[in-house]
Amino acid sequence: MPHVEHRDYEKLARALDPFGVARSLADVQKAWMDHPLDLLSTLARFSGDVVAMQMHMWKRALGMPDRDVAPPRSDDLRFADPEWSTNPFWDSIKQIYLTVTRDMVDMVYEVPDLSDKQRRRAAFWAKALFNAIAPTNFFWTNPVAMHKFVESRGQTLGRGLEQFIEDVRAGDLRMVDPEPFHVGQNLATTPGAVVFRNRLLEVIQYKPVCPQVHEVPVVLVAPWINKYYILDLGPKKSLVRYLLEQGFTVFVTSWRNPPADMADVRFEDYLTDGVDAIVDTAKSICGVRSVHAVGYCLGGTMLSIYMAWLNRRYPNPDEVPIRSWTLLASLQDFSQPGEVEVFLDEDSVSELTRMMTRRGYLDGREMELAFRMLRSNSLIWHYVVHKYLYGETPPPLDVLFWNTDGTRMPAAMHGYYLRELYINNSLVETDALTIAGEPIDLNRITQPLYAVSAEDDHIAPWRSTFRVANLVSSPVRYVLSSSGHILGIINPPVRPPKRVYWAGPARRGDDPGSWKASGAQLPGSWWPDWVTWLAPQRGPMVTPPPLGNDQCPVMGEAPGRYVLEQ
């Protein structure tokens, strides 16, 4: 029998389980077995829940009212149908599932001798497992699915099977039918022109809608994990259009969807050939020395690095070509990046880097799946149930279509990003990173900052983004919007207001919870507050600049070519 090295087992384990799910849960099991007395005490406590659950089931069987032993969370819509509460049998199924889930997850959080990060990681995978085996996900344990089957005479499962086959052919559990959506026709429709193009991006300049505009333009740095048109979804949801209506000249990055032969594109290339390129383009066309820069998500992280890079290159702050800057749902301190950390330990990143090196990129669909797993009930199992068991067609939501229209990540760039920012958290360390020849120190940044986050953001948690006030020397106005990573940002003013926000100065040493508690909750969108904040830096009113110039000629109409690449 051939000899098998231990490292060969490790290599096989990484290939079969790149995110270390089994290892995380095994660590919990081992830790409990090493503390048998603590385990017995915990099991004794949980036995009380078993007794309470049995009493609850007897009372319900006898027609007596009783409080749930483990009530569903307010945001858990899986058991919202009255059948789950009014029918004693289905109520018992629900209570068994919720009680066991709660107790098992609690055991993970209470396990001794593991770090908080190890507990969070194991708890995430435990919850993901229990989400997958919820009774709502299976026909014979879902009363709603059975009722719909009877009422439709079997048509619901027939339609569900059709949708299942369509998804298998597409290689994806689709959250939305892509047919109604067309970029440039009913998405990304604001008129404009491509005025610059290189191997990484197109720069789009938008046609003015006001007879006079503010002298200083706005440059939007979109994340390159997704397409830029989240900033220009449609006339009623377009941040681009809103800025135009407020009298700004607007430029946006439309990033390339890189093929395999761009595997060697580096992280710093997105700064020099991307952010710096759009700033130079806007300055040239508008004839100004500085711009307002806005960065969303990963685009905001790069903008932070760019600001530190500029402040190193220009010792005189007045020479920096960014007059003020805005961060939208963007991390700088990655020490607590939220639930995404479960995918990002040393072993996982090493395995992912090897995979990207072989292929040349990280596929956008893999990135999308990882983010969907962070909210598996609402972004995976909801669609399994409603599409396949209920036979329902998902509504045509533009945000969901955009969410599935992902891009590839060049191997060199993405590997550097994951290791240096997520694993090493190097951005918060003075001069720990050297980008395009300049050591990066966020503390050098002095230009005014407007930082926006969302209360329910699970990708860039607001308590982590709040730490930017400790890292820069800028005066900071921090804004916290209700909702999540997308809808907290793409949040146009409407009547009546749909959301609320908190706003105020954030200073070094401020505690995020205390900051929120001491601030006033304001109704509506934060967009008007932002425009008011921009007022002192936007310059006089001038005649709108033309689309393009001799140095940056018009190369085609918006939305351009790169956004259409698949």
Beta strands, then each sheet from edge to edge (+ up, - down):
strand 1: 192-197
strand 2: 201-206
strand 3: 213-214
strand 4: 218-221
strand 5: 250-255
strand 6: 291-296
strand 7: 322-328
strand 8: 361-362
strand 9: 409-410
strand 10: 434-435
strand 11: 438-439
strand 12: 449-454
strand 13: 476-481
strand 14: 500-506
strand 15: 521-523
strand 16: 541-542
strand 17: 556-557
sheet 1: 15+ 14- 13+ 12+ 7+ 6+ 4+ 5+ 2- 1+ 17-
sheet 2: 3+ 16-
sheet 3: 8+ 9-
sheet 4: 10+ 11-
end
